[in-house]
Amino acid sequence: MAKSAPASKTPPSLTAQSPLGGYNAAVNGTSLMEVTRLSMVSVAPLAGSQTAFQTAIAKLFKTGKTDSPKPSATVALDGSGKRLCILMPTAQNQWFLCFDDDGANPVDAAKALLGKSLSKQIAMTDQSDSWVVLALSGPQSRQTLERICPIDCSASAMPVGTTARTIMEHLGAIITRRPDGDDGEPCFWLLSARSSATSFLHAITGSPPFRD
């Protein structure tokens, strides 16, 4: 009987895969691109810690304001030469802290951003692999959303920094208005559960200009 090969002592290496494999498409100047390499941590201040949380947010984002962000307001620290960092509302007294990070432990990275002394006053869970994030931008981005999103995404109703929970083609979603692109055209981030990423993409690309 032939002897079996000895088991390898080196564990196989694992490579993280984004929900849509880095999807990227553009039609007539309007683009749809998966946002990857993004850490996402759910943060919620515990009872009695609201003031400390607000102070930490004001320091991190340099807002100078120590009041709690409005329920629909996204606070961001990004731009030329700056690290991407976004505080996005998701529920009552709960936010997603999203930031560029290649580390193995997003929660530890979030604690470092907010201050380790505050870490025991905030409930944190890693959501990085639970959501798909798509950036929709360009001259026809609002027309795309008109077909699948029941809320008003016009410039007056959803200025830069506005976030809302909604549905898109019967799928739960979060939409946040990001800064305009270099071409001056609007940009939106669209989030949905990773488990329905393919259906979410299909709903968006089934709308003009991706599908005439």
ChimeraX attribute file (.defattr): number of C-alpha atoms within 10 A of each C-alpha:
attribute: neighborCount
match mode: 1-to-1
recipient: residues
	/A:1	3
	/A:2	4
	/A:3	5
	/A:4	6
	/A:5	6
	/A:6	6
	/A:7	7
	/A:8	7
	/A:9	6
	/A:10	6
	/A:11	7
	/A:12	7
	/A:13	5
	/A:14	6
	/A:15	6
	/A:16	8
	/A:17	11
	/A:18	19
	/A:19	20
	/A:20	18
	/A:21	10
	/A:22	13
	/A:23	14
	/A:24	13
	/A:25	13
	/A:26	14
	/A:27	13
	/A:28	10
	/A:29	14
	/A:30	20
	/A:31	20
	/A:32	24
	/A:33	17
	/A:34	21
	/A:35	18
	/A:36	18
	/A:37	16
	/A:38	18
	/A:39	24
	/A:40	27
	/A:41	24
	/A:42	22
	/A:43	25
	/A:44	20
	/A:45	21
	/A:46	13
	/A:47	8
	/A:48	9
	/A:49	14
	/A:50	17
	/A:51	13
	/A:52	16
	/A:53	24
	/A:54	17
	/A:55	17
	/A:56	17
	/A:57	23
	/A:58	19
	/A:59	16
	/A:60	16
	/A:61	17
	/A:62	11
	/A:63	13
	/A:64	11
	/A:65	13
	/A:66	15
	/A:67	13
	/A:68	15
	/A:69	18
	/A:70	11
	/A:71	17
	/A:72	16
	/A:73	19
	/A:74	22
	/A:75	20
	/A:76	21
	/A:77	15
	/A:78	14
	/A:79	10
	/A:80	6
	/A:81	6
	/A:82	8
	/A:83	12
	/A:84	15
	/A:85	22
	/A:86	20
	/A:87	23
	/A:88	28
	/A:89	26
	/A:90	18
	/A:91	13
	/A:92	8
	/A:93	15
	/A:94	17
	/A:95	22
	/A:96	23
	/A:97	25
	/A:98	21
	/A:99	23
	/A:100	16
	/A:101	17
	/A:102	11
	/A:103	11
	/A:104	9
	/A:105	11
	/A:106	24
	/A:107	22
	/A:108	15
	/A:109	19
	/A:110	24
	/A:111	18
	/A:112	13
	/A:113	16
	/A:114	20
	/A:115	15
	/A:116	13
	/A:117	10
	/A:118	15
	/A:119	18
	/A:120	12
	/A:121	17
	/A:122	19
	/A:123	13
	/A:124	22
	/A:125	15
	/A:126	18
	/A:127	16
	/A:128	20
	/A:129	15
	/A:130	13
	/A:131	19
	/A:132	24
	/A:133	23
	/A:134	26
	/A:135	20
	/A:136	25
	/A:137	26
	/A:138	21
	/A:139	17
	/A:140	19
	/A:141	23
	/A:142	19
	/A:143	14
	/A:144	22
	/A:145	21
	/A:146	15
	/A:147	15
	/A:148	17
	/A:149	18
	/A:150	12
	/A:151	16
	/A:152	12
	/A:153	21
	/A:154	13
	/A:155	11
	/A:156	8
	/A:157	10
	/A:158	18
	/A:159	16
	/A:160	18
	/A:161	17
	/A:162	21
	/A:163	24
	/A:164	21
	/A:165	17
	/A:166	15
	/A:167	16
	/A:168	20
	/A:169	15
	/A:170	11
	/A:171	16
	/A:172	14
	/A:173	20
	/A:174	20
	/A:175	25
	/A:176	25
	/A:177	23
	/A:178	21
	/A:179	18
	/A:180	14
	/A:181	11
	/A:182	7
	/A:183	10
	/A:184	11
	/A:185	15
	/A:186	23
	/A:187	23
	/A:188	25
	/A:189	19
	/A:190	25
	/A:191	20
	/A:192	24
	/A:193	17
	/A:194	18
	/A:195	12
	/A:196	15
	/A:197	20
	/A:198	12
	/A:199	14
	/A:200	24
	/A:201	17
	/A:202	12
	/A:203	17
	/A:204	23
	/A:205	16
	/A:206	15
	/A:207	17
	/A:208	17
	/A:209	19
	/A:210	17
	/A:211	10
	/A:212	7
